[in-house]
Amino acid sequence: MSSPDPFLEAAIAEARAGLAEGGIPIGAVIVQGDQILARGRNRRIQWGSAIRHGEMDALENLGRQPASLYRSCTLYTTLSPCPMCTGAILLYRIPRVVIGENRTFLGSEELLRRCGVAVEVRDDAECRELLGAFIRRSPLAWEEDIGLREGERGAGGSFGP
């Protein structure tokens, strides 16, 4: 068994904080070298935001930076990035993404890989349990968060046509 990753642990701490605020437990951190530059968590419910996923919140908390900074960072996220967050990763050319889990929801990992982003999935049990428990309690909030249309059902999976 490998030692715990402090950066994934920091993303999980953000997910826990989001849950404690009544939100969806997804967290992210942006790391350069051995330093966390920004933290974020899904705040769509708390802030009534259309776009404040964990990755987007971390990017916003990092603020406007030179392109070279983003290109030297790793984004850690507790869940596979959705198409919106994937687009931001690609736009800012973040070269590496570490994902806590992708069983609950498989985002656009293949697109990231095709575009040259190094993607590592940790399959972390705590990440799965935090979100899984939330989905069981609040399936409608989850379905809204991942963009399911009214009447569609599903607890995860990749986006289809």
N, CA, C and O of each residue as an XYZ file, in Angstrom:
644
protein
N       0.861     -1.191      0.000
C       0.000      0.000      0.000
C       0.892      1.234      0.000
O       1.853      1.317      0.766
N       0.574      2.178     -0.851
C       1.365      3.403     -0.926
C       0.933      4.372      0.170
O      -0.165      4.268      0.718
N       1.808      5.304      0.470
C       1.482      6.289      1.491
C       0.434      7.255      0.948
O       0.340      7.463     -0.262
N      -0.348      7.838      1.843
C      -1.377      8.774      1.391
C      -0.767      9.957      0.635
O       0.318     10.434      0.967
N      -1.469     10.403     -0.358
C      -1.036     11.543     -1.160
C      -1.597     12.817     -0.507
O      -2.815     12.974     -0.431
N      -0.749     13.710     -0.043
C      -1.262     14.905      0.645
C      -2.104     15.801     -0.261
O      -2.969     16.529      0.226
N      -1.868     15.760     -1.545
C      -2.642     16.618     -2.443
C      -4.036     16.045     -2.696
O      -5.015     16.789     -2.740
N      -4.126     14.727     -2.862
C      -5.454     14.125     -2.971
C      -6.195     14.276     -1.649
O      -7.403     14.512     -1.635
N      -5.473     14.140     -0.539
C      -6.101     14.354      0.776
C      -6.650     15.776      0.895
O      -7.719     15.976      1.471
N      -5.938     16.754      0.363
C      -6.415     18.147      0.403
C      -7.676     18.303     -0.441
O      -8.592     19.028     -0.054
N      -7.732     17.635     -1.584
C      -8.948     17.691     -2.414
C     -10.113     17.030     -1.691
O     -11.239     17.524     -1.744
N      -9.847     15.913     -1.017
C     -10.897     15.242     -0.243
C     -11.368     16.142      0.902
O     -12.562     16.180      1.198
N     -10.463     16.857      1.540
C     -10.855     17.793      2.603
C     -11.783     18.870      2.051
O     -12.730     19.279      2.723
N     -11.515     19.332      0.828
C     -12.415     20.301      0.193
C     -13.791     19.685     -0.060
O     -14.815     20.337      0.140
N     -13.808     18.431     -0.500
C     -15.086     17.743     -0.731
C     -15.876     17.638      0.568
O     -17.082     17.882      0.590
N     -15.194     17.275      1.644
C     -15.861     17.186      2.950
C     -16.412     18.550      3.381
O     -17.522     18.640      3.906
N     -15.630     19.604      3.154
C     -16.083     20.956      3.521
C     -17.320     21.340      2.716
O     -18.254     21.934      3.254
N     -17.326     21.004      1.441
C     -18.504     21.284      0.622
C     -19.737     20.555      1.130
O     -20.827     21.126      1.178
N     -19.566     19.300      1.506
C     -20.682     18.523      2.049
C     -21.189     19.156      3.340
O     -22.399     19.256      3.548
N     -20.274     19.586      4.208
C     -20.662     20.218      5.477
C     -21.443     21.513      5.245
O     -22.242     21.917      6.089
N     -21.210     22.161      4.099
C     -21.941     23.388      3.753
C     -23.274     23.094      3.069
O     -24.013     24.020      2.734
N     -23.588     21.819      2.858
C     -24.829     21.446      2.194
C     -24.684     21.251      0.699
O     -25.677     21.146     -0.021
N     -23.437     21.201      0.228
C     -23.192     21.064     -1.205
C     -22.806     19.655     -1.612
O     -22.841     18.723     -0.809
N     -22.442     19.523     -2.867
C     -22.041     18.257     -3.454
C     -20.566     18.025     -3.114
O     -19.740     18.906     -3.353
N     -20.222     16.864     -2.563
C     -18.861     16.638     -2.075
C     -17.857     16.299     -3.178
O     -17.487     15.140     -3.367
N     -17.435     17.317     -3.887
C     -16.388     17.188     -4.899
C     -15.394     18.307     -4.636
O     -15.769     19.476     -4.552
N     -14.119     17.941     -4.507
C     -13.099     18.927     -4.213
C     -11.944     18.852     -5.190
O     -11.766     17.857     -5.892
N     -11.161     19.921     -5.223
C     -10.016     20.000     -6.128
C      -8.951     20.901     -5.525
O      -9.239     21.804     -4.739
N      -7.715     20.629     -5.916
C      -6.604     21.525     -5.598
C      -5.707     21.632     -6.822
O      -5.603     20.704     -7.623
N      -5.066     22.780     -6.944
C      -4.098     23.010     -8.016
C      -2.732     23.106     -7.364
O      -2.521     23.888     -6.437
N      -1.804     22.295     -7.866
C      -0.499     22.121     -7.243
C       0.603     22.465     -8.237
O       0.532     22.121     -9.417
N       1.612     23.147     -7.735
C       2.833     23.391     -8.508
C       3.987     22.895     -7.649
O       4.212     23.393     -6.546
N       4.712     21.915     -8.162
C       5.790     21.329     -7.370
C       5.227     20.665     -6.144
O       4.426     19.736     -6.244
N       5.647     21.143     -4.971
C       5.138     20.579     -3.722
C       4.251     21.567     -2.961
O       4.092     21.464     -1.745
N       3.678     22.521     -3.691
C       2.876     23.569     -3.048
C       1.472     23.623     -3.639
O       1.303     23.610     -4.858
N       0.474     23.683     -2.772
C      -0.905     23.900     -3.207
C      -1.077     25.389     -3.461
O      -0.892     26.206     -2.558
N      -1.432     25.738     -4.690
C      -1.641     27.143     -5.054
C      -3.082     27.583     -4.864
O      -3.348     28.749     -4.571
N      -4.019     26.642     -5.034
C      -5.434     27.002     -4.916
C      -6.240     25.768     -4.538
O      -5.875     24.639     -4.866
N      -7.331     26.007     -3.849
C      -8.259     24.966     -3.422
C      -9.650     25.333     -3.916
O      -9.972     26.509     -4.089
N     -10.462     24.321     -4.137
C     -11.843     24.587     -4.536
C     -12.737     23.409     -4.221
O     -12.278     22.288     -4.000
N     -14.028     23.693     -4.207
C     -15.024     22.637     -4.010
C     -16.278     23.006     -4.780
O     -16.513     24.175     -5.089
N     -17.062     22.017     -5.079
C     -18.316     22.263     -5.782
C     -19.177     23.160     -4.900
O     -19.488     22.818     -3.759
N     -19.556     24.315     -5.447
C     -20.358     25.293     -4.694
C     -21.641     25.672     -5.444
O     -22.224     26.727     -5.197
N     -22.068     24.804     -6.355
C     -23.254     25.133     -7.135
C     -24.471     25.355     -6.240
O     -25.229     26.305     -6.439
N     -24.656     24.485     -5.263
C     -25.817     24.607     -4.376
C     -25.639     25.803     -3.438
O     -26.533     26.640     -3.315
N     -24.486     25.877     -2.784
C     -24.265     26.922     -1.784
C     -24.371     28.320     -2.390
O     -24.920     29.223     -1.759
N     -23.859     28.510     -3.590
C     -23.808     29.836     -4.195
C     -24.840     30.037     -5.309
O     -24.899     31.110     -5.909
N     -25.642     29.028     -5.585
C     -26.608     29.137     -6.674
C     -25.916     29.350     -8.013
O     -26.408     30.087     -8.867
N     -24.775     28.701     -8.187
C     -23.953     28.898     -9.377
C     -24.252     27.847    -10.436
O     -24.546     26.694    -10.123
N     -24.173     28.256    -11.665
C     -24.332     27.315    -12.775
C     -23.036     26.589    -13.091
O     -23.069     25.519    -13.698
N     -21.884     27.147    -12.693
C     -20.606     26.603    -13.156
C     -19.599     26.294    -12.056
O     -18.480     25.887    -12.371
N     -19.931     26.461    -10.817
C     -18.915     26.352     -9.765
C     -18.677     24.900     -9.338
O     -18.917     24.535     -8.187
N     -18.204     24.079    -10.276
C     -17.728     22.737     -9.935
C     -16.422     22.879     -9.165
O     -15.846     23.966     -9.131
N     -15.949     21.815     -8.553
C     -14.728     21.869     -7.752
C     -13.529     22.381     -8.531
O     -12.778     23.223     -8.039
N     -13.348     21.873     -9.750
C     -12.213     22.288    -10.567
C     -12.319     23.758    -10.967
O     -11.328     24.487    -10.956
N     -13.526     24.180    -11.318
C     -13.745     25.578    -11.714
C     -13.543     26.511    -10.522
O     -13.005     27.608    -10.674
N     -13.970     26.080     -9.347
C     -13.781     26.879     -8.136
C     -12.291     27.032     -7.832
O     -11.835     28.122     -7.487
N     -11.531     25.941     -7.959
C     -10.083     26.027     -7.717
C      -9.426     26.975     -8.716
O      -8.582     27.787     -8.335
N      -9.805     26.878     -9.991
C      -9.242     27.789    -10.994
C      -9.593     29.239    -10.677
O      -8.742     30.122    -10.780
N     -10.825     29.481    -10.296
C     -11.230     30.844     -9.951
C     -10.465     31.332     -8.722
O     -10.060     32.493     -8.661
N     -10.270     30.453     -7.748
C      -9.527     30.834     -6.547
C      -8.046     31.067     -6.830
O      -7.392     31.827     -6.116
N      -7.513     30.423     -7.862
C      -6.133     30.674     -8.275
C      -6.017     32.072     -8.875
O      -4.989     32.735     -8.731
N      -7.064     32.509     -9.540
C      -7.055     33.845    -10.131
C      -6.350     33.879    -11.474
O      -5.818     32.877    -11.952
N      -6.364     35.034    -12.051
C      -5.723     35.232    -13.348
C      -4.211     35.088    -13.194
O      -3.594     35.762    -12.369
N      -3.627     34.206    -13.993
C      -2.200     33.911    -13.895
C      -1.585     33.883    -15.289
O      -2.309     33.745    -16.275
N      -0.290     34.008    -15.389
C       0.368     33.839    -16.684
C       0.174     32.404    -17.175
O       0.101     31.470    -16.377
N       0.094     32.243    -18.481
C      -0.116     30.916    -19.067
C       0.934     29.923    -18.593
O       0.630     28.744    -18.406
N       2.155     30.380    -18.398
C       3.232     29.481    -17.987
C       2.960     28.848    -16.626
O       3.401     27.727    -16.376
N       2.248     29.537    -15.747
C       1.965     28.969    -14.425
C       1.057     27.756    -14.562
O       1.359     26.695    -14.016
N      -0.061     27.900    -15.289
C      -0.996     26.790    -15.457
C      -0.280     25.580    -16.060
O      -0.559     24.437    -15.697
N       0.633     25.843    -16.973
C       1.329     24.775    -17.695
C       2.357     24.048    -16.850
O       2.963     23.077    -17.303
N       2.557     24.509    -15.629
C       3.498     23.843    -14.720
C       2.768     23.231    -13.518
O       3.397     22.884    -12.518
N       1.459     23.103    -13.617
C       0.653     22.650    -12.480
C       0.031     21.277    -12.716
O      -0.057     20.786    -13.842
N      -0.390     20.689    -11.622
C      -1.200     19.471    -11.624
C      -2.508     19.804    -10.929
O      -2.516     20.462     -9.889
N      -3.611     19.349    -11.503
C      -4.917     19.517    -10.877
C      -5.315     18.184    -10.261
O      -5.369     17.164    -10.947
N      -5.591     18.199     -8.973
C      -6.104     17.036     -8.262
C      -7.595     17.252     -8.058
O      -8.010     18.317     -7.604
N      -8.395     16.262     -8.387
C      -9.830     16.358     -8.218
C     -10.372     15.038     -7.697
O      -9.862     13.975     -8.051
N     -11.392     15.095     -6.869
C     -11.922     13.869     -6.292
C     -12.760     13.071     -7.281
O     -13.017     11.890     -7.047
N     -13.192     13.681     -8.378
C     -14.062     13.007     -9.349
C     -13.614     13.329    -10.766
O     -13.093     14.412    -11.032
N     -13.817     12.397    -11.656
C     -13.488     12.553    -13.069
C     -14.101     13.850    -13.618
O     -15.295     14.081    -13.430
N     -13.324     14.688    -14.282
C     -13.818     15.993    -14.734
C     -14.900     15.903    -15.813
O     -14.783     15.139    -16.771
N     -15.936     16.688    -15.636
C     -17.019     16.777    -16.617
C     -16.507     17.513    -17.865
O     -15.381     18.012    -17.867
N     -17.318     17.584    -18.915
C     -16.890     18.302    -20.123
C     -16.540     19.773    -19.878
O     -15.601     20.287    -20.487
N     -17.279     20.458    -18.997
C     -16.986     21.861    -18.722
C     -15.605     22.001    -18.073
O     -14.796     22.827    -18.495
N     -15.345     21.197    -17.058
C     -14.062     21.277    -16.360
C     -12.926     20.797    -17.258
O     -11.822     21.340    -17.207
N     -13.186     19.796    -18.069
C     -12.201     19.329    -19.039
C     -11.836     20.457    -19.990
O     -10.661     20.645    -20.303
N     -12.823     21.206    -20.451
C     -12.554     22.335    -21.339
C     -11.641     23.357    -20.694
O     -10.745     23.888    -21.350
N     -11.852     23.641    -19.413
C     -10.992     24.601    -18.709
C      -9.574     24.049    -18.561
O      -8.601     24.787    -18.718
N      -9.456     22.771    -18.264
C      -8.131     22.144    -18.157
C      -7.395     22.280    -19.484
O      -6.215     22.631    -19.512
N      -8.087     22.005    -20.575
C      -7.476     22.101    -21.905
C      -7.176     23.554    -22.275
O      -6.120     23.844    -22.838
N      -8.085     24.457    -21.968
C      -7.887     25.866    -22.291
C      -6.610     26.401    -21.647
O      -5.834     27.109    -22.288
N      -6.399     26.059    -20.382
C      -5.236     26.561    -19.657
C      -4.023     25.637    -19.765
O      -2.972     25.899    -19.178
N      -4.184     24.572    -20.511
C      -3.095     23.618    -20.800
C      -2.447     23.073    -19.535
O      -1.224     22.987    -19.428
N      -3.289     22.713    -18.591
C      -2.792     22.033    -17.394
C      -2.353     20.644    -17.838
O      -3.163     19.894    -18.382
N      -1.090     20.283    -17.620
C      -0.556     19.069    -18.233
C      -0.877     17.762    -17.530
O      -0.725     16.689    -18.114
N      -1.323     17.841    -16.272
C      -1.541     16.602    -15.515
C      -2.766     16.741    -14.619
O      -2.968     17.766    -13.967
N      -3.579     15.681    -14.603
C      -4.764     15.640    -13.750
C      -4.744     14.324    -12.979
O      -4.602     13.252    -13.567
N      -4.887     14.414    -11.665
C      -4.981     13.244    -10.807
C      -6.418     13.184    -10.292
O      -6.920     14.137     -9.696
N      -7.064     12.052    -10.533
C      -8.494     11.881    -10.259
C      -8.682     10.901     -9.107
O      -8.135      9.798     -9.125
N      -9.447     11.304     -8.122
C      -9.715     10.421     -6.988
C     -10.489      9.183     -7.391
O     -10.139      8.078     -6.978
N     -11.527      9.342     -8.183
C     -12.310      8.197     -8.633
C     -13.106      8.539     -9.877
O     -13.436      9.699    -10.128
N     -13.414      7.493    -10.662
C     -14.222      7.678    -11.870
C     -15.285      6.606    -12.024
O     -15.847      6.440    -13.106
N     -15.568      5.877    -10.952
C     -16.643      4.866    -11.012
C     -18.010      5.521    -10.913
O     -18.944      5.134    -11.617
N     -18.126      6.510    -10.042
C     -19.411      7.181     -9.842
C     -19.805      7.963    -11.085
O     -20.975      8.000    -11.464
N     -18.832      8.579    -11.705
C     -19.068      9.374    -12.909
C     -17.802      9.339    -13.744
O     -16.719      9.665    -13.258
N     -17.939      8.944    -14.998
C     -16.813      8.957    -15.920
C     -16.950     10.185    -16.795
O     -17.825     10.253    -17.659
N     -16.086     11.147    -16.566
C     -16.117     12.388    -17.330
C     -15.381     12.254    -18.643
O     -15.451     11.216    -19.301
N     -14.687     13.282    -19.015
C     -14.054     13.364    -20.334
C     -12.570     13.034    -20.281
O     -11.751     13.733    -20.878
N     -12.229     11.982    -19.576
C     -10.831     11.581    -19.431
C     -10.175     11.247    -20.768
O      -9.019     11.599    -21.002
N     -10.901     10.578    -21.628
C     -10.313     10.206    -22.922
C      -9.977     11.435    -23.753
O      -8.956     11.456    -24.441
N     -10.824     12.459    -23.698
C     -10.514     13.702    -24.400
C      -9.239     14.324    -23.830
O      -8.380     14.780    -24.584
N      -9.119     14.343    -22.529
C      -7.901     14.872    -21.911
C      -6.682     14.111    -22.421
O      -5.682     14.714    -22.810
N      -6.772     12.796    -22.415
C      -5.634     11.982    -22.873
C      -5.316     12.249    -24.347
O      -4.153     12.400    -24.720
N      -6.359     12.305    -25.178
C      -6.136     12.561    -26.612
C      -5.463     13.905    -26.837
O      -4.748     14.087    -27.823
N      -5.685     14.837    -25.937
C      -5.092     16.174    -26.065
C      -3.754     16.279    -25.335
O      -3.222     17.379    -25.183
N      -3.215     15.178    -24.892
C      -1.877     15.168    -24.316
C      -1.786     15.368    -22.821
O      -0.684     15.501    -22.288
N      -2.909     15.392    -22.128
C      -2.888     15.562    -20.671
C      -2.610     14.199    -20.030
O      -3.230     13.201    -20.397
N      -1.691     14.162    -19.087
C      -1.435     12.948    -18.320
C      -2.555     12.800    -17.296
O      -2.762     13.689    -16.470
N      -3.269     11.695    -17.346
C      -4.409     11.448    -16.463
C      -4.108     10.225    -15.609
O      -3.760      9.162    -16.123
N      -4.247     10.392    -14.302
C      -4.022      9.294    -13.362
C      -5.263      9.145    -12.497
O      -5.710     10.108    -11.875
N      -5.819      7.940    -12.456
C      -7.005      7.666    -11.648
C      -6.579      6.838    -10.445
O      -5.983      5.771    -10.596
N      -6.887      7.332     -9.248
C      -6.464      6.658     -8.017
C      -7.486      5.646     -7.499
O      -7.132      4.789     -6.689
N      -8.734      5.720     -7.939
C      -9.795      4.817     -7.482
C      -9.867      4.793     -5.955
O      -9.814      3.734     -5.330
N      -9.986      5.976     -5.380
C      -9.965      6.154     -3.933
C     -11.339      5.839     -3.321
O     -12.360      6.385     -3.740
N     -11.339      4.955     -2.331
C     -12.584      4.520     -1.696
C     -13.312      5.672     -1.001
O     -14.539      5.744     -1.064
N     -12.587      6.564     -0.346
C     -13.261      7.663      0.344
C     -13.942      8.603     -0.648
O     -15.040      9.093     -0.386
N     -13.298      8.854     -1.773
C     -13.925      9.682     -2.807
C     -15.234      9.044     -3.273
O     -16.250      9.725     -3.412
N     -15.200      7.733     -3.514
C     -16.413      7.029     -3.958
C     -17.503      7.094     -2.907
O     -18.664      7.351     -3.227
N     -17.137      6.861     -1.646
C     -18.136      6.820     -0.585
C     -18.751      8.204     -0.327
O     -19.965      8.312     -0.151
N     -17.938      9.249     -0.302
C     -18.476     10.597     -0.071
C     -19.548     10.941     -1.096
O     -20.648     11.362     -0.739
N     -19.223     10.763     -2.359
C     -20.176     11.130     -3.406
C     -21.320     10.132     -3.487
O     -22.470     10.523     -3.689
N     -21.014      8.839     -3.330
C     -22.068      7.826     -3.380
C     -23.142      8.060     -2.337
O     -24.332      7.958     -2.634
N     -22.727      8.376     -1.106
C     -23.690      8.646     -0.036
C     -24.518      9.890     -0.360
O     -25.722      9.925     -0.105
N     -23.868     10.909     -0.921
C     -24.610     12.117     -1.299
C     -25.657     11.790     -2.360
O     -26.801     12.231     -2.257
N     -25.275     11.026     -3.370
C     -26.193     10.693     -4.459
C     -27.392      9.909     -3.933
O     -28.521     10.146     -4.364
N     -27.162      8.987     -3.018
C     -28.279      8.225     -2.435
C     -29.237      9.143     -1.687
O     -30.449      8.928     -1.715
N     -28.706     10.165     -1.018
C     -29.541     11.107     -0.252
C     -30.195     12.165     -1.134
O     -31.329     12.571     -0.881
N     -29.483     12.613     -2.169
C     -29.931     13.765     -2.969
C     -29.766     13.507     -4.468
O     -29.006     14.214     -5.131
N     -30.463     12.509     -5.010
C     -30.255     12.176     -6.426
C     -30.607     13.312     -7.384
O     -29.961     13.449     -8.422
N     -31.590     14.113     -7.074
C     -31.968     15.198     -7.989
C     -30.896     16.279     -8.051
O     -30.622     16.813     -9.126
N     -30.290     16.607     -6.920
C     -29.200     17.598     -6.924
C     -28.030     17.080     -7.748
O     -27.414     17.839     -8.497
N     -27.720     15.799     -7.616
C     -26.624     15.205     -8.382
C     -26.933     15.239     -9.878
O     -26.087     15.627    -10.684
N     -28.140     14.835    -10.241
C     -28.501     14.790    -11.656
C     -28.460     16.184    -12.280
O     -28.063     16.337    -13.435
N     -28.866     17.188    -11.525
C     -28.763     18.561    -12.017
C     -27.299     18.945    -12.214
O     -26.942     19.585    -13.203
N     -26.466     18.549    -11.267
C     -25.052     18.924    -11.320
C     -24.358     18.363    -12.554
O     -23.499     19.028    -13.134
N     -24.714     17.158    -12.962
C     -24.058     16.556    -14.120
C     -24.810     16.818    -15.423
O     -24.433     16.304    -16.476
N     -25.865     17.612    -15.351
C     -26.527     18.069    -16.567
C     -27.560     17.133    -17.151
O     -27.841     17.196    -18.348
N     -28.142     16.250    -16.319
C     -29.219     15.416    -16.844
C     -30.461     16.266    -17.044
O     -30.757     17.166    -16.259
N     -31.165     15.963    -18.096
C     -32.409     16.684    -18.373
C     -33.524     16.171    -17.474
O     -33.461     15.048    -16.974
N     -34.536     16.991    -17.272
C     -35.708     16.631    -16.476
C     -36.241     15.284    -16.945
O     -36.482     15.078    -18.135
N     -36.422     14.370    -15.996
C     -36.951     13.060    -16.325
C     -35.907     12.003    -16.631
O     -36.213     10.811    -16.600
N     -34.668     12.418    -16.930
C     -33.591     11.440    -17.145
C     -33.190     10.889    -15.786
O     -33.313     11.578    -14.773
N     -32.723      9.683    -15.761
C     -32.283      9.075    -14.508
C     -30.876      8.532    -14.703
O     -30.452      8.249    -15.824
N     -30.179      8.395    -13.622
C     -28.856      7.787    -13.689
C     -27.957      8.349    -12.612
O     -28.019      9.537    -12.296
N     -27.128      7.503    -12.054
C     -26.233      7.927    -10.988
C     -24.836      8.214    -11.487
O     -23.959      8.547    -10.689
N     -24.609      8.101    -12.734
C     -23.259      8.355    -13.229
C     -23.138      7.939    -14.671
O     -24.136      7.774    -15.372
N     -21.931      7.774    -15.101
C     -21.695      7.379    -16.478
C     -21.271      8.552    -17.312
O     -21.458      9.709    -16.937
N     -20.703      8.241    -18.437
C     -20.214      9.300    -19.311
C     -21.352      9.924    -20.089
O     -22.447      9.367    -20.175
N     -21.079     11.085    -20.654
C     -22.074     11.769    -21.449
C     -22.213     11.092    -22.787
O     -21.217     10.716    -23.404
N     -23.420     10.937    -23.234
C     -23.681     10.352    -24.542
C     -23.985     11.429    -25.559
O     -23.884     12.620    -25.263
N     -24.360     11.009    -26.768
C     -24.669     11.995    -27.829
C     -25.916     12.799    -27.511
O     -26.309     13.664    -28.294
